[in-house]
Amino acid sequence: MSATAVVGANWGDEGKGKMTDHLAETADVVVRFQGGNNAGHTILNPYGKFALHLLPSGVFYPHVTNVIGPGVAVNPKALVAELDNLLKQGLAAPKLAISDRAQVVLEAHVQLDTAEEERLGARQFGSTRSGIAPFYADKALKIGIRVADLFDPISLRAKLSHSLELKNVLLQFAYRQPPLESDLVARDLEQWAHALKPYVTDTTELLRRALDDERHILLEGQLGALRDPDHGIYPFTTSSSTLAGYATVGAGIPPQAIDCIIAVTKAYSSCVGAGPFVTELFGEAAQALRERGGDAGEYGATTGRPRRVGWFDAVATRYGAKIQGATELALTNLDVLSHWERIPVAVAYRINGKQTTAFPSRNLDQAEPIYETLEGWKTDITRVRRYEDLPLAARTYVERLETLVETPIRWISVGPKRDQVIRRP
């Protein structure tokens, strides 16, 4: 049995979709195991440019079976739209399997998420307003709607009626919005369920057979280690575990199946959402890095919001790689730094006058970065395909990051396209 997890070492937006798309060429199955359509993976390949939100990043390979696992928050309306968008762009329908055990994001979840962020005002968490926090709250409260429930009209209406009771109280009296009618919600769900029905199956059994047949499985994570609700920058986190350790739960495979964990990190730092961000740049320096940040610049694939950007943070990345259990790193967007003569790297923090290389659980908002500055290479590296052909300064930069993060860097991305990846010996 063989499974590789591709996960984020930082705040998300590290380039996991690009790496999964690249690695999927030699995979048999690609699995999304957590999160929902609250974040996206931007992919540039021979078919064009795509922003995937729920679909796994193996959908561009006809031989790959793409699995949406039981740990995923499935918004059926968004998923149908995403599938339709692929077909409109001339692609064949992907080989897709949706877990019948996965649970459904309701329009009520989206409304509650949006209303709460608006209520919080300046105290908001930077939610994408996709309904993810209310969805996972329902899952914990055991009042969620499963994909399997969509095909039992009587059971669906009974469960919706129960689920909407408290939501309607909140909508009416806390947020001054009209209540939702369970029958109307059910009709919409049944419409989308009809479109998704051909793809719904027991994915746990599908993956068990794949492992028995020694098929290679890629497990694709959403967001990054610093957005994990237990180990990340709480409360500025997502609502599902972003760690490779959760992949076995969210996908439905045994822990021993994972023999490789690739943690993805950018050659600098980027972040969408609120919360402490120690190496953040502002003004012209931030805009220069943002505009050069890959094919689309540093703007969120889901929200379109400008990403916060900063220099590489070795303290945060080492912590993220360690809690992911990374066996190797993929370093993306190295080409973006080709415009700088000198490149700072945060090697430690100063908090309340004390220097530390440990990522703190508190007082992160008081941390000041301590930088080490490395030489830039001022050379276009987007055509380089062998590590030894990179400029000496670029190799020195990679090797210094590897030492600081204490994890081998095996993959280096030098551009947004599928083939712009160096496999480092």
C-alpha positions in Angstrom: 0.0 0.0 0.0 1.2 3.5 -0.8 -0.2 6.9 -0.1 1.4 10.4 -0.3 -0.1 13.4 1.6 0.4 16.8 0.1 -0.3 19.4 2.8 0.5 23.0 3.7 3.2 24.0 6.0 1.9 27.6 6.6 -1.3 29.6 6.3 -2.6 28.0 3.2 -2.0 29.3 -0.4 1.3 27.6 -0.6 0.8 26.0 -4.0 -0.6 22.6 -3.0 -2.8 22.4 -6.1 0.1 23.0 -8.4 2.1 20.3 -6.7 -0.8 17.8 -6.6 -1.5 18.5 -10.3 2.1 17.8 -11.1 2.3 14.6 -8.9 -1.1 13.3 -10.1 0.5 12.2 -13.4 1.9 9.1 -11.7 -1.0 8.6 -9.2 -4.0 6.4 -9.5 -6.3 8.2 -7.0 -6.4 11.8 -5.7 -8.4 12.4 -2.5 -9.6 15.6 -0.9 -9.9 14.8 2.8 -11.1 18.0 4.6 -12.4 21.5 4.3 -14.9 22.7 1.7 -15.2 25.4 -1.0 -13.8 28.0 1.4 -10.4 27.9 -0.2 -9.1 27.2 -3.7 -6.2 25.7 -5.6 -5.1 27.6 -8.7 -3.8 25.4 -11.4 -2.2 26.3 -14.8 -1.8 23.4 -17.1 -2.1 22.7 -20.9 -5.9 22.9 -20.6 -5.8 26.5 -19.3 -6.0 28.2 -15.9 -8.4 26.8 -13.2 -9.4 27.6 -9.7 -10.6 24.4 -8.0 -12.5 24.5 -4.7 -14.0 21.1 -4.0 -12.8 19.0 -6.9 -9.4 17.2 -6.3 -6.5 18.5 -8.3 -6.3 15.2 -10.3 -9.3 16.0 -12.4 -7.2 16.9 -15.4 -5.8 13.4 -15.8 -8.3 10.9 -17.4 -6.7 7.9 -15.7 -7.0 9.4 -12.1 -10.0 8.6 -9.9 -10.8 11.7 -7.9 -12.3 11.2 -4.4 -14.2 13.6 -2.2 -13.8 11.9 1.2 -16.1 11.7 4.2 -14.2 14.5 5.9 -15.1 17.1 3.3 -17.7 19.8 3.6 -19.7 19.3 0.4 -21.6 22.2 -0.9 -23.7 20.5 -3.6 -24.6 23.8 -5.4 -20.9 24.8 -5.6 -19.8 21.3 -6.6 -22.3 21.1 -9.5 -21.2 24.6 -10.7 -17.6 23.5 -10.5 -18.2 20.4 -12.6 -20.2 22.4 -15.1 -17.4 24.9 -15.4 -14.9 22.1 -16.4 -17.2 20.9 -19.1 -17.8 24.5 -20.4 -14.0 24.8 -20.7 -13.9 21.8 -23.0 -12.7 19.1 -20.5 -14.2 15.6 -20.3 -16.2 14.8 -17.2 -13.6 13.6 -14.6 -13.6 10.2 -12.9 -15.2 11.4 -9.6 -16.3 9.5 -6.5 -18.1 11.4 -3.7 -18.4 9.8 -0.3 -21.9 9.0 0.7 -20.7 9.6 4.3 -19.6 13.2 3.6 -21.9 15.9 5.0 -23.6 18.7 3.2 -23.1 22.5 3.5 -26.6 24.1 3.5 -27.5 27.6 2.4 -28.4 28.2 6.1 -24.7 27.6 7.0 -23.6 30.2 4.4 -26.2 32.7 5.7 -25.2 32.2 9.3 -21.5 32.5 8.5 -22.0 35.7 6.6 -24.3 37.2 9.2 -21.9 36.5 12.0 -18.9 38.0 10.2 -20.9 41.2 9.6 -22.0 41.3 13.2 -18.4 41.0 14.4 -17.3 43.9 12.3 -13.7 44.8 13.1 -13.4 41.7 15.3 -14.1 39.2 12.4 -11.9 36.3 11.7 -11.5 36.8 7.9 -14.0 34.1 7.0 -14.6 33.4 3.3 -18.3 33.3 4.3 -18.7 29.8 2.8 -20.6 28.3 5.8 -17.7 26.2 7.0 -17.8 27.0 10.7 -21.5 26.5 11.1 -21.2 23.3 9.0 -18.6 21.8 11.3 -20.6 23.0 14.3 -23.6 21.0 13.1 -21.3 18.0 12.5 -20.2 18.1 16.1 -23.7 18.6 17.3 -24.8 15.5 15.3 -27.5 17.3 13.3 -25.7 17.4 10.0 -27.1 16.2 6.7 -25.1 13.5 4.9 -24.8 13.0 1.2 -26.6 9.7 1.6 -29.6 11.5 3.1 -30.1 13.5 -0.1 -31.6 10.4 -1.7 -34.2 9.7 1.0 -36.9 12.4 0.6 -38.8 11.6 3.8 -35.7 11.3 6.0 -34.2 14.4 4.4 -37.2 16.6 5.3 -37.3 15.3 8.8 -33.6 16.0 9.4 -33.8 19.4 7.7 -36.8 20.4 9.9 -34.8 19.5 13.0 -31.6 21.2 11.8 -33.4 24.4 10.8 -35.2 24.9 14.1 -32.4 26.7 16.0 -30.9 28.2 12.8 -34.2 30.0 12.1 -34.3 31.4 15.7 -30.8 32.8 15.1 -31.6 34.1 11.7 -34.8 35.9 12.8 -33.9 37.2 16.3 -30.1 37.5 16.3 -29.5 38.6 12.7 -33.0 40.0 11.7 -33.2 37.8 8.6 -36.2 35.8 7.3 -36.5 32.1 8.3 -35.8 29.2 5.9 -38.5 26.7 4.9 -37.4 23.1 5.1 -39.4 22.1 2.0 -37.8 24.7 -0.2 -34.4 23.8 1.1 -35.1 20.1 0.4 -36.2 20.8 -3.2 -33.0 22.7 -3.9 -30.9 19.9 -2.4 -32.8 17.2 -4.3 -32.1 19.1 -7.6 -28.4 19.2 -7.0 -28.4 15.6 -5.7 -29.8 14.4 -9.0 -26.8 15.9 -10.8 -24.3 14.4 -8.3 -26.0 11.0 -8.0 -23.8 9.2 -10.6 -20.7 10.1 -8.6 -21.9 9.1 -5.1 -20.5 5.9 -3.7 -18.8 4.2 -0.7 -15.4 5.8 -1.1 -14.0 4.0 2.0 -14.5 0.7 0.2 -13.1 2.2 -3.0 -9.9 3.3 -1.3 -9.6 0.0 0.6 -9.6 -1.9 -2.8 -7.1 0.6 -4.2 -4.7 0.0 -1.4 -5.2 -3.8 -1.7 -4.4 -3.5 -5.4 -1.3 -1.4 -4.6 -2.6 1.7 -6.3 -0.8 4.9 -5.6 -3.0 7.4 -3.7 -2.4 11.2 -3.3 -4.1 12.8 -0.3 -4.7 16.5 -0.9 -5.1 18.9 2.0 -6.7 22.3 2.2 -5.1 25.4 3.8 -2.0 24.8 6.0 -0.7 23.7 9.4 -1.1 27.2 10.9 -4.8 27.1 10.2 -5.4 23.9 12.1 -7.9 24.4 15.0 -5.7 22.5 17.5 -2.2 23.4 16.5 -2.6 26.6 14.5 -3.0 30.3 15.3 -6.2 29.9 17.2 -8.8 31.4 16.9 -7.6 32.5 13.4 -8.0 29.0 12.1 -10.3 27.0 9.9 -12.8 24.5 11.4 -11.3 21.2 10.2 -7.9 19.7 10.8 -5.4 20.6 8.1 -2.8 18.1 9.2 -1.6 15.0 7.4 -2.5 13.0 10.5 -6.2 13.8 9.8 -5.9 12.6 6.2 -6.4 9.0 7.3 -9.7 10.0 9.1 -11.0 12.4 6.4 -10.2 10.0 3.6 -10.9 6.7 5.3 -7.6 4.8 5.1 -5.4 3.3 7.7 -2.6 5.4 9.2 0.2 3.1 8.0 -0.9 3.6 4.4 0.8 7.0 4.3 4.5 6.6 3.6 5.3 10.1 2.3 4.2 13.5 3.6 5.1 16.5 1.3 4.6 19.8 3.1 4.4 22.7 0.7 5.8 26.1 1.4 6.5 29.2 -0.6 9.9 30.7 -1.0 8.4 33.7 0.8 5.3 34.0 2.9 1.7 34.7 2.0 -1.6 34.7 3.9 -5.3 35.3 3.3 -7.3 36.1 6.4 -6.9 37.7 9.8 -4.5 37.0 12.6 -0.8 37.5 13.5 1.6 37.4 10.5 5.1 38.1 11.8 7.0 38.8 8.6 4.2 40.8 6.9 5.2 43.6 4.5 3.2 46.7 3.8 3.1 49.5 1.2 5.2 49.4 -1.9 7.3 46.5 -0.7 4.2 44.3 -0.2 2.7 45.4 -3.5 5.9 44.6 -5.4 6.0 41.0 -4.0 2.3 40.6 -4.4 2.3 41.6 -8.1 5.2 39.2 -8.9 3.7 36.4 -6.9 3.1 33.8 -9.7 0.8 33.8 -12.7 -2.1 35.5 -11.1 -0.3 37.6 -8.5 -1.0 37.1 -4.8 -4.8 37.1 -4.8 -7.1 34.5 -3.2 -8.4 31.8 -5.6 -11.8 31.8 -3.7 -12.2 35.4 -2.5 -10.0 37.4 -5.0 -8.8 39.3 -1.9 -5.2 40.5 -2.0 -3.0 38.1 0.0 -0.9 39.5 2.8 2.7 38.8 1.9 6.1 38.8 3.7 9.5 37.3 3.7 10.1 33.6 4.5 9.4 32.8 8.1 11.7 29.9 9.1 10.2 29.8 12.6 6.6 29.3 11.5 7.6 26.9 8.6 9.8 24.7 10.8 6.9 24.4 13.2 4.4 23.7 10.4 6.6 21.1 8.8 7.2 19.3 12.1 3.5 19.1 13.1 2.7 17.9 9.6 5.3 15.1 10.1 6.8 16.2 6.8 9.2 13.7 5.2 10.1 16.3 2.6 9.3 19.9 1.5 8.1 21.4 -1.8 9.3 25.0 -2.2 7.1 26.9 -4.6 7.4 30.3 -6.3 11.2 30.5 -6.1 11.2 32.3 -9.4 9.3 35.2 -7.8 12.4 36.2 -5.8 14.5 36.6 -8.9 13.9 40.3 -8.9 15.6 41.1 -5.5 19.3 41.8 -4.9 19.0 40.9 -1.1 16.4 38.6 0.4 15.6 38.6 4.1 14.7 35.4 6.0 13.2 35.4 9.5 15.4 33.0 11.5 14.0 33.9 15.0 11.5 36.1 16.8 11.9 38.6 19.6 9.0 38.6 22.1 9.1 40.9 25.1 12.8 41.4 24.7 13.6 37.7 24.5 14.8 35.9 21.4 13.3 32.5 20.5 13.3 30.1 17.6 10.2 28.3 18.9 6.8 29.1 17.4 4.7 30.4 20.4 1.2 29.5 21.4 0.5 33.0 22.7 1.9 36.5 22.3 2.5 35.9 18.6 1.0 39.3 17.8 3.9 40.8 19.9 6.6 38.9 18.0 9.2 40.9 15.9 11.1 39.0 13.2 14.9 38.7 13.4 16.2 38.6 9.9 19.2 37.1 8.2 19.8 38.5 4.7 20.8 36.3 1.8 22.1 37.3 -1.7 19.6 37.4 -4.5 20.4 36.0 -8.0 18.8 38.6 -10.3 18.4 36.0 -13.0 15.3 34.4 -14.7 15.1 30.8 -13.5 11.8 29.8 -15.0 13.4 27.6 -17.7 15.7 25.7 -15.3 14.8 22.1 -14.8 17.8 20.7 -13.0 18.9 21.8 -9.6 22.5 22.1 -10.5 21.6 24.6 -13.2 20.1 27.1 -10.8 22.3 30.1 -10.0 24.6 29.6 -7.0 22.8 32.2 -5.0 19.5 30.4 -5.6 20.9 27.1 -4.5 22.4 28.8 -1.4 19.0 30.2 -0.6 17.3 26.8 -0.9 19.9 25.0 1.2 19.8 27.7 3.9 16.0 27.3 4.1 16.4 23.5 4.3 18.8 23.9 7.2 16.6 26.3 9.1 13.4 24.2 8.6 15.2 21.0 9.3 13.4 19.1 6.5 14.8 18.1 3.1 13.6 20.3 0.2 13.0 17.8 -2.6 10.8 19.8 -5.0 11.3 23.3 -6.2 8.7 25.2 -8.3 10.1 27.8 -10.7 6.9 28.9 -12.3 3.1 28.4 -12.4 3.0 25.7 -15.2 2.9 22.0 -14.6 6.4 21.3 -15.9 8.1 24.2 -14.1 9.2 21.9 -11.2 12.6 20.7 -10.3 13.0 17.3 -8.6 16.1 17.8 -6.3 18.3 14.7 -6.0 
